[in-house]
Amino acid sequence: MEIVVENIITYLVAFIVVILIFYFYLKHQSAKNKITKSKIDNAVKFGFHEPVSLHPVIDTDKCIGVGACVTACPEEDIIGMIDGQAHVINASRCVGHGACFHACPVGAITLCIGTEQRGVDLPHVSQEYETNIPGLFIAGELGGMGLIKNAVEQGKLAMNNLSRRIKLAKETEYDVIIVGAGPAGIAATLAAVKNNLRYLTLEQDSLGGTVYNFPRAKIVMTSPMELPIYGKVNLRETSKSDLINLWQSVLKKNQINIREFEKVESIEKKGENYFEVKSNKGTYTSKGIILAIGRRGSPRKLNVPGEEKEKVSYRLLEPELIKNKNILVVGGGDAAIESALLLCDNNKVTLSYRSESFSRLKPKNFENINEAIQNKKVNVIFNSKVKEIFDDKVSLQLSTTPELITFNNDLVYIFAGGLLPTDFLQKVGVKITKKYGDAILKHSD
Ligand SMILES: Cc1cc2nc3c(=O)[nH]c(=O)nc-3n(C[C@H](O)[C@H](O)[C@H](O)COP(=O)(O)OP(=O)(O)OC[C@H]3O[C@@H](n4cnc5c(N)ncnc54)[C@H](O)[C@@H]3O)c2cc1C
């Protein structure tokens, strides 16, 4: 009898333990579901749920809910789980790693570009990366495929193809002009040297492209790649500075020059087979062109007097080194808010924004800037535009009154968005097509 009772108690305890485990598992899952749902709500509210370029599309009929895609994605909150199925959260933040696509054991993920409603402009390129303009090639993210490894690969291949093509062209100052020095432009430059071509590489900003603008602490995820002249780069996880140092050292060691801070303004095909390239510093001719200008565009300028001064910048790289300055930040997007917040502890920060309130901000930024305004750490002047930038002052025009506000100023940071490369491509004459949700990476059915 005693044994029977003991057994019943043991079974009962085991049963209760199982029930409790199950209860806490469901509770945990339900909390996780709630978190993901609220992240999606916020993404919808602040405009990040809609993809702008590359993004994963999940086939919910196939998804078995193992969550491998969430674990594999190196970026944060692109995908999350709800009720045992993967859901896209911040599609606009996807940079196209494709890790979710490769991790999914049942092929439920397709990597697409654009959506049915929102097309993405992509240039026409042949398998050799040549556009409709003979001799003008495109490499890197501008062609639609993100990631450092792809950019390096395409820069190299495009240059090798162009090298074979230009032998018959007219004599010019250069064999090839490479526009842009992100990973694609750097690889194309190295391949030009390897092919004994007379090259000129022009970069409107600093060497490194989008990578140069990564936050200092960002972990850069990549895969092994072949860099012309250097050989195999065996990296998977690295830092921005290690990657840029690697590129700089290869260029230096081989005495390869890239002209930074020179922006290409126009490219014109002259006659049958040569190009004239105009930059903000000169005019050059070449037999071929590699366009490696990425998809992030050029910073939009305000076109106000004084904007050319050295104290004006379009990005903030080392905020921790800036102290005791009077700073004007211009703009109302995340980049402007994040910069103002990074600078406000050690400086006097004024933020000028042309609208009457903030919209489309990351929730955390919205919260933090309101707190900083309340604590008088950032002085925000809504409905204002920069009128003129002086050496030690700046003046703003309010839309509500005719008077100008003028105050002391040491540094100006402008975050007024970017000019997309589409206009530039159209001016050059490159044929463009809108892609409405076309699959870039797809499992065969
Ligand atoms: C937040 C973020 C995180 C990312 N993380 C990763 C990651 O971890 N791993 C990864 O593999 N990829 C990552 N990527 C993607 C990667 O950075 C890009 O795919 C890659 O940099 C594309 O290289 P690119 O050379 O084609 O273009 P870009 O790197 O964009 O370089 C283009 C260059 O052209 C220049 N340029 C443009 N117009 C002109 C002009 N008119 N005249 C002269 N120069 C011009 C620009 O100034 C720029 O330097 C990330 C991207 C972002 C935005």
The ligand as an SDF file (V2000), in Angstrom:
LIG
                    3D

 53 58  0  0  0  0  0  0  0  0999 V2000
   24.5530   49.9520  -41.0820 C   0  0  0  0  0  0  0  0  0  0  0  0
   25.1850   49.0270  -42.0790 C   0  0  0  0  0  0  0  0  0  0  0  0
   25.7990   47.8770  -41.6230 C   0  0  0  0  0  0  0  0  0  0  0  0
   26.3990   47.0030  -42.5560 C   0  0  0  0  0  0  0  0  0  0  0  0
   27.0600   45.9020  -42.0740 N   0  0  0  0  0  0  0  0  0  0  0  0
   27.6830   45.0770  -42.9480 C   0  0  0  0  0  0  0  0  0  0  0  0
   28.4270   43.9580  -42.4810 C   0  0  0  0  0  0  0  0  0  0  0  0
   28.5490   43.6960  -41.2800 O   0  0  0  0  0  0  0  0  0  0  0  0
   29.0110   43.1540  -43.4100 N   0  0  0  0  0  0  0  0  0  0  0  0
   28.9100   43.3980  -44.7570 C   0  0  0  0  0  0  0  0  0  0  0  0
   29.4540   42.6110  -45.5450 O   0  0  0  0  0  0  0  0  0  0  0  0
   28.2370   44.4650  -45.2170 N   0  0  0  0  0  0  0  0  0  0  0  0
   27.6200   45.3110  -44.3450 C   0  0  0  0  0  0  0  0  0  0  0  0
   26.9320   46.3940  -44.8170 N   0  0  0  0  0  0  0  0  0  0  0  0
   26.8410   46.5970  -46.2930 C   0  0  0  0  0  0  0  0  0  0  0  0
   28.1730   47.1320  -46.8620 C   0  0  0  0  0  0  0  0  0  0  0  0
   28.6420   48.2200  -46.1010 O   0  0  0  0  0  0  0  0  0  0  0  0
   27.9540   47.5730  -48.3130 C   0  0  0  0  0  0  0  0  0  0  0  0
   27.2960   46.5520  -49.0210 O   0  0  0  0  0  0  0  0  0  0  0  0
   29.2910   47.8510  -49.0030 C   0  0  0  0  0  0  0  0  0  0  0  0
   29.9770   48.8750  -48.3280 O   0  0  0  0  0  0  0  0  0  0  0  0
   29.0500   48.2600  -50.4700 C   0  0  0  0  0  0  0  0  0  0  0  0
   30.2720   48.6130  -51.0380 O   0  0  0  0  0  0  0  0  0  0  0  0
   30.3600   49.5550  -52.3330 P   0  0  0  0  0  0  0  0  0  0  0  0
   31.8040   49.7640  -52.5980 O   0  0  0  0  0  0  0  0  0  0  0  0
   29.5060   49.0240  -53.4040 O   0  0  0  0  0  0  0  0  0  0  0  0
   29.6720   50.9300  -51.8870 O   0  0  0  0  0  0  0  0  0  0  0  0
   30.0020   51.9220  -50.7020 P   0  0  0  0  0  0  0  0  0  0  0  0
   30.7040   51.2330  -49.5940 O   0  0  0  0  0  0  0  0  0  0  0  0
   28.7230   52.6000  -50.3920 O   0  0  0  0  0  0  0  0  0  0  0  0
   31.0310   52.9540  -51.3650 O   0  0  0  0  0  0  0  0  0  0  0  0
   30.6380   53.8600  -52.3510 C   0  0  0  0  0  0  0  0  0  0  0  0
   31.6020   55.0380  -52.3430 C   0  0  0  0  0  0  0  0  0  0  0  0
   31.3660   55.8590  -53.4920 O   0  0  0  0  0  0  0  0  0  0  0  0
   31.5380   57.2180  -53.1030 C   0  0  0  0  0  0  0  0  0  0  0  0
   30.8370   58.0750  -54.0550 N   0  0  0  0  0  0  0  0  0  0  0  0
   29.4930   58.1650  -54.2600 C   0  0  0  0  0  0  0  0  0  0  0  0
   29.2240   59.0730  -55.2100 N   0  0  0  0  0  0  0  0  0  0  0  0
   30.4220   59.5570  -55.6300 C   0  0  0  0  0  0  0  0  0  0  0  0
   30.7990   60.5420  -56.5880 C   0  0  0  0  0  0  0  0  0  0  0  0
   29.8890   61.1850  -57.3300 N   0  0  0  0  0  0  0  0  0  0  0  0
   32.1240   60.8330  -56.7500 N   0  0  0  0  0  0  0  0  0  0  0  0
   33.0700   60.1750  -56.0010 C   0  0  0  0  0  0  0  0  0  0  0  0
   32.7630   59.2470  -55.0670 N   0  0  0  0  0  0  0  0  0  0  0  0
   31.4610   58.9280  -54.8880 C   0  0  0  0  0  0  0  0  0  0  0  0
   30.9370   57.2580  -51.7090 C   0  0  0  0  0  0  0  0  0  0  0  0
   31.4320   58.3830  -50.9840 O   0  0  0  0  0  0  0  0  0  0  0  0
   31.4130   55.9460  -51.1290 C   0  0  0  0  0  0  0  0  0  0  0  0
   32.6540   56.0880  -50.4670 O   0  0  0  0  0  0  0  0  0  0  0  0
   26.3430   47.2840  -43.9330 C   0  0  0  0  0  0  0  0  0  0  0  0
   25.7280   48.4660  -44.3830 C   0  0  0  0  0  0  0  0  0  0  0  0
   25.1400   49.3210  -43.4720 C   0  0  0  0  0  0  0  0  0  0  0  0
   24.5070   50.6000  -43.9610 C   0  0  0  0  0  0  0  0  0  0  0  0
  1  2  1  0
  2  3  1  0
  2 52  2  0
  3  4  2  0
  4  5  1  0
  4 50  1  0
  5  6  2  0
  6  7  1  0
  6 13  1  0
  7  8  2  0
  7  9  1  0
  9 10  1  0
 10 11  2  0
 10 12  1  0
 12 13  2  0
 13 14  1  0
 14 15  1  0
 14 50  1  0
 15 16  1  0
 16 17  1  0
 16 18  1  0
 18 19  1  0
 18 20  1  0
 20 21  1  0
 20 22  1  0
 22 23  1  0
 23 24  1  0
 24 25  2  0
 24 26  1  0
 24 27  1  0
 27 28  1  0
 28 29  2  0
 28 30  1  0
 28 31  1  0
 31 32  1  0
 32 33  1  0
 33 34  1  0
 33 48  1  0
 34 35  1  0
 35 36  1  0
 35 46  1  0
 36 37  1  0
 36 45  1  0
 37 38  2  0
 38 39  1  0
 39 40  1  0
 39 45  2  0
 40 41  1  0
 40 42  2  0
 42 43  1  0
 43 44  2  0
 44 45  1  0
 46 47  1  0
 46 48  1  0
 48 49  1  0
 50 51  2  0
 51 52  1  0
 52 53  1  0
M  END
$$$$
